[in-house]
Amino acid sequence: MEGAGEHPDPQPQQPDSGPQQPGDHCIRDGDFVVLKREDVFKAVQVQRKKKITFEKQWFYLDNVIGHSYGTTFEVAGGGSLQPKKKKEELTSETKEAGVDNRNIVDDGKSQKLTQDDIKALKDKGIKGEEIVQQLIENSTTFRDKTEFSQDKYIKKKKKKYEAVVTVVKPSTRILSVMYYAREPGKINHMRYDTLAQMLTLGNIRAGNKMIVMETCAGLVLGAMMERMGGFGSIIQLYPGGGPVRAATACFGFPKSFLSGLYEFPLNKVDSLLNGTFSSEMLSPEPKESTTVEERNGVEENQAPEPENEDSVAEAPESTLPEEPESMEIALEDPEDKGAKEKGSKRDYIQEKQRRQDEQRKRHLEAAALLQERNADGLIVASRFHPIPLLMSLLDFVAPSRPFVVYCQYKEPLLECYTKLRERGGVINLRLSETWLRNYQVLPDRSHPKLLMSGGGGCLLSGFTVAMDNLKADASLTPPASASALKTEEPAAKKRKCPVSDS
């Protein structure tokens, strides 16, 4: 590992990285990775000669192929990434510290280097560590600061001038932290600790048969797939033309994980409950809905990529060189172009028909699984009101199985709680709100952070029970209880009449 970190040229390792097993820890071409710098994350796909922009820095990911996850790279000239060497110990000069900061005046004159000098150092190709070292040496007040103040100063300057990127493997925690920090609206403001409680309360484990209805860009679905490990089945109910799985794609699951993933349109659930569902109901719609899914799914999957993966910024670079060639071909031989367009259109129609048939087949398989009504759990995390969703989907869950409902606000869950109590068939109902506080853990200065999250959403959880026995018992007991209530007069009406002297 040390040798891989010290040699900047990873080319000799590329042939060995090809036949790696799925469970290895090496980065390969086409893998989904997460770039990390301080507390900022970004999910991208490793592709050769693909320009990535992250934290005002642009670079290519060609040199990360073959290295292990968790390796830290420096952005060198030309946008190439080179593994960063081990940190060197600070010299004794930088360890000199003052007693307190009472005599330090922040007048802006303590730094001898100007912005022009720093820009000139950057133009010469000097690394960020050397720039930080020169800033320390040219600061007149650095040695008078306390040791804690010096650490904060160095950390601040490193963050500004050092171009360092760490490549980590995607996981539920990393992706949930990334989405909550950058785009919380796309995941309905679901915090990572709330997602962890959902997975625990829902008893997500390998071999389960789960039903999920979520509008969190596929983050909840990806978290369930990661915990189940490719064993079992998941039925995703989606509104609109097709499911949105932008966050699910960032996990980089192998194809074996997708074999147990089924999808079913939400507007066909009522027909399943009424027993009027048939395969003919899917025949006219997939031809239209598939095109919508292809458009909406691709657009929605790529919509967050300008911020997460910079696909919009990279698209012009890949398409610009191809436009002159296509125009030359069009000018040279328009008849050949027409023939090619007809052939490509025919292939597109055939591919489209194949996808529609495959989608219809998967819908029928999902309908068959739902009609068994023996799911091992239900997870609901959507922007819609939870009452109609939960009342219809609970019928597909087997008795003694958990269900969890997430909502950003507690009022819809309170209504859902009341409705479930009236309906019956559930026990151990619990409405909870998560609370999280981060701590700074450093030598002699561990304390809660000043800023904390205001809220991470609310959860309604419980267990299903069989309804038939409850109804039978209820039909036997009412006559006795009703007669007792009728014969006994309320205590408030039992009053003695006043006795007169006569």
C-alpha positions as CSV (number, residue, x, y, z in Angstrom):
1,M,0.0,0.0,0.0
2,E,2.8,2.4,0.7
3,G,4.4,1.7,-2.6
4,A,1.1,2.5,-4.4
5,G,0.9,5.8,-2.5
6,E,4.5,6.8,-3.3
7,H,4.6,6.1,-7.0
8,P,2.7,8.7,-9.0
9,D,2.4,6.5,-12.1
10,P,-0.4,4.0,-11.7
11,Q,-0.1,2.6,-15.2
12,P,1.7,-0.6,-14.3
13,Q,-1.3,-1.5,-12.0
14,Q,-3.9,-1.2,-14.7
15,P,-3.6,-4.7,-16.2
16,D,-3.9,-6.2,-12.7
17,S,-7.0,-4.1,-11.9
18,G,-9.1,-5.7,-14.8
19,P,-9.8,-9.2,-13.4
20,Q,-10.4,-8.0,-9.8
21,Q,-13.2,-9.7,-8.0
22,P,-16.4,-7.8,-7.2
23,G,-15.5,-7.6,-3.5
24,D,-12.1,-6.0,-4.0
25,H,-11.1,-2.6,-2.9
26,C,-9.5,-1.3,-6.1
27,I,-11.0,1.4,-8.3
28,R,-11.8,0.3,-11.8
29,D,-13.0,2.1,-15.0
30,G,-16.8,2.6,-14.9
31,D,-17.1,2.3,-11.1
32,F,-19.2,4.9,-9.2
33,V,-17.1,6.6,-6.5
34,V,-17.5,9.6,-4.1
35,L,-15.0,12.4,-4.1
36,K,-14.4,13.8,-0.6
37,R,-12.7,17.0,0.5
38,E,-13.1,18.0,4.1
39,D,-16.9,17.7,4.7
40,V,-17.9,18.0,1.1
41,F,-18.9,15.0,-1.0
42,K,-19.7,14.4,-4.7
43,A,-20.7,11.2,-6.5
44,V,-19.2,10.6,-9.9
45,Q,-18.5,7.8,-12.3
46,V,-14.9,6.9,-13.2
47,Q,-14.4,7.4,-16.9
48,R,-11.2,8.0,-18.8
49,K,-10.6,11.5,-20.3
50,K,-13.7,12.8,-18.5
51,K,-13.4,16.2,-17.0
52,I,-14.6,16.5,-13.4
53,T,-15.2,19.8,-11.6
54,F,-15.2,19.7,-7.8
55,E,-14.8,22.5,-5.3
56,K,-13.6,25.0,-8.0
57,Q,-11.0,22.5,-9.2
58,W,-11.0,20.5,-12.4
59,F,-9.2,17.2,-13.1
60,Y,-9.4,13.8,-14.7
61,L,-9.9,10.5,-13.0
62,D,-7.6,8.4,-15.3
63,N,-4.9,8.0,-12.7
64,V,-7.2,6.8,-9.9
65,I,-7.8,3.5,-11.7
66,G,-5.9,0.7,-10.0
67,H,-5.6,2.4,-6.7
68,S,-7.5,1.4,-3.6
69,Y,-10.5,3.2,-2.1
70,G,-9.6,5.8,0.5
71,T,-6.5,7.0,-1.4
72,T,-5.8,10.8,-1.2
73,F,-4.7,12.5,-4.4
74,E,-3.3,15.9,-5.3
75,V,-4.3,17.9,-8.3
76,A,-1.2,18.4,-10.4
77,G,-0.7,20.4,-13.6
78,G,-2.9,19.6,-16.5
79,G,-5.7,18.2,-14.2
80,S,-3.9,14.9,-13.5
81,L,-4.3,13.3,-10.0
82,Q,-1.2,12.1,-8.2
83,P,-1.2,10.1,-5.0
84,K,-0.3,12.3,-2.0
85,K,2.7,11.3,0.0
86,K,2.6,10.8,3.7
87,K,2.4,14.0,5.8
88,E,5.7,15.3,7.1
89,E,6.1,16.4,10.7
90,L,6.0,20.1,11.3
91,T,9.3,21.7,12.1
92,S,10.2,23.0,15.5
93,E,9.7,26.6,14.3
94,T,6.0,26.1,13.6
95,K,5.5,24.5,16.9
96,E,6.4,27.7,18.8
97,A,3.3,29.1,20.3
98,G,2.2,31.9,22.6
99,V,0.3,31.9,25.8
100,D,-2.8,33.8,24.7
101,N,-4.1,36.0,21.9
102,R,-4.7,39.2,23.8
103,N,-1.9,41.2,22.1
104,I,-2.8,40.2,18.6
105,V,-4.5,42.9,16.5
106,D,-6.3,41.9,13.4
107,D,-5.4,44.9,11.2
108,G,-4.7,43.0,8.0
109,K,-1.0,43.9,8.1
110,S,0.4,40.8,9.7
111,Q,0.8,38.9,6.4
112,K,3.7,40.1,4.2
113,L,2.7,38.1,1.1
114,T,0.2,39.9,-1.1
115,Q,-2.4,38.3,-3.4
116,D,-0.1,39.0,-6.4
117,D,2.7,37.1,-4.7
118,I,0.5,34.1,-4.0
119,K,-0.8,34.2,-7.6
120,A,2.8,34.2,-8.8
121,L,3.6,31.2,-6.7
122,K,0.6,29.3,-8.2
123,D,1.7,30.2,-11.7
124,K,5.1,28.8,-11.0
125,G,3.5,25.4,-10.2
126,I,4.3,25.5,-6.5
127,K,2.2,23.0,-4.5
128,G,-0.3,24.1,-1.9
129,E,1.8,22.7,1.0
130,E,4.7,25.0,0.1
131,I,2.3,28.0,-0.3
132,V,0.9,27.3,3.2
133,Q,4.5,27.0,4.6
134,Q,5.4,30.4,3.1
135,L,2.3,32.0,4.5
136,I,3.3,30.7,7.9
137,E,6.8,32.0,7.6
138,N,5.7,35.5,6.4
139,S,3.1,35.9,9.1
140,T,4.3,38.2,11.9
141,T,1.7,37.1,14.4
142,F,1.7,33.3,13.8
143,R,4.3,32.5,16.6
144,D,2.4,34.7,19.0
145,K,-0.8,32.7,18.6
146,T,-1.8,29.8,20.9
147,E,-1.3,26.2,19.7
148,F,-5.1,25.9,19.0
149,S,-5.1,29.1,17.0
150,Q,-2.2,27.9,15.0
151,D,-3.9,24.7,14.1
152,K,-7.0,26.6,13.0
153,Y,-4.9,28.9,10.9
154,I,-3.1,26.0,9.2
155,K,-6.4,24.1,8.6
156,K,-8.0,27.2,7.1
157,K,-5.1,27.9,4.7
158,K,-4.8,24.2,3.7
159,K,-8.5,24.2,2.8
160,K,-8.0,27.2,0.6
161,Y,-4.7,26.4,-1.2
162,E,-4.3,22.7,-1.1
163,A,-6.0,20.8,-4.0
164,V,-6.5,17.5,-2.3
165,V,-9.2,14.9,-3.1
166,T,-10.0,11.6,-1.4
167,V,-11.7,8.9,-3.4
168,V,-14.0,6.8,-1.2
169,K,-16.5,4.0,-1.9
170,P,-20.2,4.9,-2.0
171,S,-22.3,3.8,1.0
172,T,-25.6,4.6,2.5
173,R,-24.2,7.0,5.1
174,I,-21.9,8.8,2.6
175,L,-24.6,9.3,0.0
176,S,-27.2,10.4,2.6
177,V,-24.9,12.9,4.1
178,M,-24.1,14.2,0.6
179,Y,-27.7,14.6,-0.4
180,Y,-28.7,16.1,2.9
181,A,-25.9,18.7,2.7
182,R,-26.3,19.6,-1.0
183,E,-29.8,18.8,-2.1
184,P,-32.0,18.1,0.9
185,G,-35.2,18.8,-1.0
186,K,-34.7,15.9,-3.4
187,I,-34.8,13.4,-0.4
188,N,-37.6,15.2,1.4
189,H,-35.1,16.5,4.0
190,M,-34.5,13.0,5.4
191,R,-31.4,13.0,7.6
192,Y,-29.0,10.1,7.7
193,D,-29.9,9.1,11.3
194,T,-33.6,9.0,10.3
195,L,-32.8,6.7,7.4
196,A,-30.8,4.5,9.7
197,Q,-33.8,4.2,12.0
198,M,-36.1,3.4,9.1
199,L,-33.9,0.5,8.1
200,T,-33.8,-0.8,11.7
201,L,-37.5,-0.4,12.4
202,G,-38.4,-1.9,9.1
203,N,-36.3,-5.0,9.8
204,I,-34.5,-4.8,6.4
205,R,-32.4,-7.9,6.0
206,A,-31.3,-10.4,3.4
207,G,-34.0,-12.8,2.1
208,N,-36.9,-10.4,2.8
209,K,-39.7,-9.5,0.5
210,M,-40.2,-5.8,0.9
211,I,-42.5,-3.1,-0.5
212,V,-41.2,0.4,-0.8
213,M,-42.9,3.6,-2.0
214,E,-40.5,6.5,-2.0
215,T,-39.8,9.8,-3.7
216,C,-36.3,10.4,-2.4
217,A,-34.5,10.0,-5.7
218,G,-33.9,6.3,-5.0
219,L,-31.9,6.9,-1.8
220,V,-34.2,4.7,0.4
221,L,-34.3,2.0,-2.3
222,G,-30.5,2.0,-2.5
223,A,-30.1,1.7,1.2
224,M,-32.5,-1.2,1.3
225,M,-30.6,-3.0,-1.6
226,E,-27.3,-2.4,0.2
227,R,-28.5,-4.0,3.4
228,M,-30.2,-6.9,1.7
229,G,-27.0,-7.7,-0.2
230,G,-28.8,-8.9,-3.4
231,F,-30.8,-11.6,-1.5
232,G,-34.6,-11.3,-1.5
233,S,-36.9,-9.1,-3.5
234,I,-38.0,-5.5,-3.4
235,I,-41.2,-4.2,-5.1
236,Q,-41.0,-0.5,-5.8
237,L,-44.2,1.4,-6.4
238,Y,-43.7,4.6,-8.3
239,P,-46.0,7.5,-9.4
240,G,-45.9,9.0,-12.9
241,G,-44.2,7.5,-15.9
242,G,-41.4,5.7,-14.2
243,P,-39.3,5.3,-11.1
244,V,-36.5,7.9,-10.3
245,R,-33.3,6.1,-9.3
246,A,-30.6,8.8,-9.5
247,A,-29.3,8.0,-6.0
248,T,-29.6,4.3,-6.5
249,A,-27.3,4.4,-9.5
250,C,-24.6,6.2,-7.4
251,F,-24.3,3.0,-5.3
252,G,-22.9,1.1,-8.3
253,F,-24.7,-2.2,-7.6
254,P,-23.8,-5.2,-9.8
255,K,-26.4,-6.6,-12.1
256,S,-27.1,-9.5,-9.7
257,F,-28.6,-7.0,-7.3
258,L,-31.1,-5.8,-9.9
259,S,-32.6,-9.3,-10.5
260,G,-34.6,-9.1,-7.3
261,L,-35.8,-5.5,-8.0
262,Y,-39.3,-5.1,-9.3
263,E,-41.4,-2.0,-10.1
264,F,-45.1,-1.4,-10.4
265,P,-47.1,1.7,-11.2
266,L,-49.0,3.2,-8.2
267,N,-52.1,3.9,-10.2
268,K,-52.7,0.2,-10.7
269,V,-52.7,-0.7,-7.0
270,D,-56.5,-0.2,-6.7
271,S,-57.1,-2.7,-9.5
272,L,-55.0,-5.3,-7.6
273,L,-57.0,-4.8,-4.4
274,N,-60.3,-5.0,-6.2
275,G,-59.3,-8.1,-8.2
276,T,-59.9,-6.4,-11.6
277,F,-56.2,-6.3,-12.6
278,S,-55.3,-8.0,-15.8
279,S,-52.3,-8.1,-18.2
280,E,-54.3,-6.2,-20.8
281,M,-54.3,-3.1,-18.5
282,L,-50.5,-2.8,-19.0
283,S,-50.6,-3.3,-22.8
284,P,-51.6,0.1,-24.0
285,E,-49.9,2.1,-21.4
286,P,-46.3,0.9,-21.4
287,K,-45.9,2.0,-25.0
288,E,-46.6,5.5,-23.9
289,S,-45.3,5.3,-20.3
290,T,-42.1,3.7,-21.4
291,T,-41.3,6.7,-23.6
292,V,-42.1,9.0,-20.8
293,E,-40.0,6.8,-18.5
294,E,-37.1,6.9,-20.9
295,R,-37.4,10.7,-21.1
296,N,-38.3,11.4,-17.5
297,G,-36.1,8.7,-16.1
298,V,-33.1,9.9,-18.0
299,E,-33.8,13.5,-17.4
300,E,-34.5,13.1,-13.7
301,N,-31.5,10.8,-13.3
302,Q,-29.3,13.3,-15.0
303,A,-30.9,16.3,-13.5
304,P,-28.8,16.2,-10.3
305,E,-25.7,15.4,-12.3
306,P,-24.8,19.0,-13.1
307,E,-24.2,19.4,-9.4
308,N,-23.2,15.9,-8.6
309,E,-21.5,14.7,-11.7
310,D,-21.2,17.7,-14.0
311,S,-22.6,15.9,-17.0
312,V,-24.0,19.1,-18.4
313,A,-20.6,20.8,-18.4
314,E,-19.0,17.7,-19.9
315,A,-21.5,17.1,-22.6
316,P,-20.4,20.0,-24.9
317,E,-16.8,18.7,-24.8
318,S,-17.7,15.3,-26.0
319,T,-20.2,16.4,-28.6
320,L,-18.3,19.3,-30.2
321,P,-15.7,17.3,-31.9
322,E,-18.3,15.0,-33.5
323,E,-20.4,17.7,-35.0
324,P,-18.0,18.7,-37.9
325,E,-17.7,15.0,-38.9
326,S,-21.4,14.5,-39.1
327,M,-21.8,17.7,-41.1
328,E,-19.1,16.6,-43.5
329,I,-20.9,13.3,-44.1
330,A,-24.1,15.1,-44.6
331,L,-22.6,17.4,-47.2
332,E,-20.7,14.6,-49.0
333,D,-23.5,12.0,-49.4
334,P,-27.1,12.9,-48.2
335,E,-28.5,9.7,-49.7
336,D,-26.3,7.5,-47.5
337,K,-27.3,9.7,-44.5
338,G,-31.0,9.0,-45.2
339,A,-30.4,5.3,-45.4
340,K,-28.5,5.4,-42.2
341,E,-31.2,7.4,-40.5
342,K,-33.8,4.9,-41.6
343,G,-31.7,2.0,-40.4
344,S,-31.0,3.7,-37.0
345,K,-34.7,4.6,-36.7
346,R,-35.7,1.0,-37.3
347,D,-33.2,-0.2,-34.7
348,Y,-34.5,2.4,-32.3
349,I,-38.1,1.2,-32.8
350,Q,-37.0,-2.4,-32.2
351,E,-35.0,-1.6,-29.1
352,K,-37.9,0.5,-27.8
353,Q,-40.3,-2.4,-28.4
354,R,-38.0,-4.8,-26.7
355,R,-37.8,-2.5,-23.6
356,Q,-41.6,-2.2,-23.5
357,D,-42.0,-6.0,-23.6
358,E,-39.4,-6.4,-20.9
359,Q,-41.0,-3.7,-18.7
360,R,-44.4,-5.3,-19.2
361,K,-43.0,-8.7,-18.1
362,R,-41.5,-7.1,-15.0
363,H,-44.8,-5.4,-14.1
364,L,-46.6,-8.7,-14.4
365,E,-44.0,-10.4,-12.1
366,A,-44.4,-7.5,-9.6
367,A,-48.2,-7.9,-9.7
368,A,-47.9,-11.6,-9.0
369,L,-45.7,-10.9,-6.0
370,L,-48.1,-8.3,-4.7
371,Q,-51.2,-10.5,-5.1
372,E,-49.6,-13.1,-2.8
373,R,-50.1,-10.5,0.0
374,N,-47.3,-11.9,2.1
375,A,-44.7,-9.1,2.1
376,D,-42.3,-9.0,5.0
377,G,-42.4,-5.2,5.5
378,L,-43.5,-1.9,4.1
379,I,-41.5,1.4,3.8
380,V,-43.2,4.6,2.8
381,A,-41.2,7.8,2.3
382,S,-42.8,10.2,-0.2
383,R,-43.9,13.7,-0.6
384,F,-47.6,12.6,-0.8
385,H,-50.0,12.4,2.1
386,P,-49.3,9.0,3.9
387,I,-53.0,8.0,4.7
388,P,-54.2,6.8,1.3
389,L,-50.8,5.2,0.6
390,L,-50.7,3.3,3.9
391,M,-54.3,2.2,3.9
392,S,-54.0,0.6,0.5
393,L,-50.5,-0.9,0.8
394,L,-51.0,-2.5,4.2
395,D,-53.3,-5.1,2.6
396,F,-50.2,-6.5,0.8
397,V,-48.2,-7.1,4.0
398,A,-48.4,-10.3,6.0
399,P,-49.4,-10.3,9.7
400,S,-46.8,-9.7,12.3
401,R,-44.6,-7.7,9.9
402,P,-43.3,-4.1,10.5
403,F,-44.1,-1.0,8.5
404,V,-42.5,2.4,8.7
405,V,-43.8,5.7,7.3
406,Y,-41.6,8.8,7.0
407,C,-42.8,12.4,6.6
408,Q,-41.0,15.7,7.0
409,Y,-43.8,17.0,9.2
410,K,-45.6,15.4,12.1
411,E,-49.2,16.6,11.4
412,P,-49.8,14.1,8.5
413,L,-48.4,11.3,10.6
414,L,-50.8,12.3,13.5
415,E,-53.7,12.0,11.2
416,C,-52.4,8.7,10.0
417,Y,-52.0,7.5,13.6
418,T,-55.6,8.3,14.3
419,K,-56.8,6.6,11.2
420,L,-54.9,3.4,11.9
421,R,-56.3,3.2,15.4
422,E,-59.8,3.5,14.0
423,R,-59.1,0.9,11.3
424,G,-57.4,-1.6,13.5
425,G,-55.2,-4.4,12.3
426,V,-52.0,-2.8,13.7
427,I,-50.3,-2.8,17.1
428,N,-47.4,-1.1,18.7
429,L,-47.9,2.2,16.9
430,R,-45.2,4.7,17.6
431,L,-44.7,8.2,16.4
432,S,-41.1,9.5,16.9
433,E,-39.0,12.5,15.9
434,T,-35.2,12.1,15.6
435,W,-32.8,14.5,17.2
436,L,-29.1,14.7,16.3
437,R,-26.2,16.7,17.7
438,N,-22.7,16.6,16.3
439,Y,-19.7,16.9,18.6
440,Q,-16.2,18.1,17.9
441,V,-13.7,15.7,19.3
442,L,-10.2,17.1,19.6
443,P,-7.6,17.1,22.4
444,D,-8.7,19.5,25.2
445,R,-11.5,21.0,23.1
446,S,-14.2,18.4,22.7
447,H,-17.7,20.1,22.8
448,P,-21.0,20.1,20.9
449,K,-20.8,22.0,17.7
450,L,-22.5,25.4,17.6
451,L,-24.6,24.6,14.6
452,M,-26.9,21.6,14.5
453,S,-29.7,20.3,12.3
454,G,-33.2,21.7,13.1
455,G,-35.0,18.6,12.2
456,G,-34.7,15.3,10.3
457,G,-38.3,14.3,9.9
458,C,-40.7,12.1,11.8
459,L,-41.4,8.4,11.7
460,L,-44.6,6.4,12.3
461,S,-43.9,2.7,12.9
462,G,-45.9,-0.4,13.9
463,F,-46.7,-4.0,13.3
464,T,-49.5,-5.6,11.3
465,V,-51.9,-8.2,12.9
466,A,-54.6,-10.4,11.4
467,M,-58.0,-8.7,11.1
468,D,-60.3,-11.8,11.0
469,N,-59.9,-12.9,14.6
470,L,-60.3,-9.4,15.9
471,K,-63.6,-9.0,14.1
472,A,-64.9,-12.4,15.3
473,D,-64.1,-11.5,18.9
474,A,-65.6,-8.1,18.6
475,S,-68.9,-9.6,17.3
476,L,-69.3,-11.8,20.4
477,T,-68.5,-9.2,23.0
478,P,-70.7,-6.1,22.2
479,P,-74.1,-7.4,23.4
480,A,-73.0,-7.9,27.0
481,S,-71.1,-4.7,27.2
482,A,-74.0,-2.8,25.5
483,S,-76.6,-4.1,28.0
484,A,-74.3,-3.2,30.9
485,L,-74.0,0.3,29.6
486,K,-77.7,0.7,29.2
487,T,-78.7,-0.7,32.6
488,E,-76.2,1.3,34.6
489,E,-76.9,5.0,35.0
490,P,-73.9,7.4,34.8
491,A,-72.6,8.6,38.1
492,A,-73.2,12.2,37.2
493,K,-77.0,11.6,37.1
494,K,-77.2,9.8,40.5
495,R,-78.3,12.6,42.8
496,K,-80.3,12.4,46.0
497,C,-83.5,14.5,46.2
498,P,-83.4,17.1,48.9
499,V,-85.6,16.0,52.0
500,S,-88.0,18.7,53.2
501,D,-88.9,19.2,56.9
502,S,-92.6,18.5,56.2
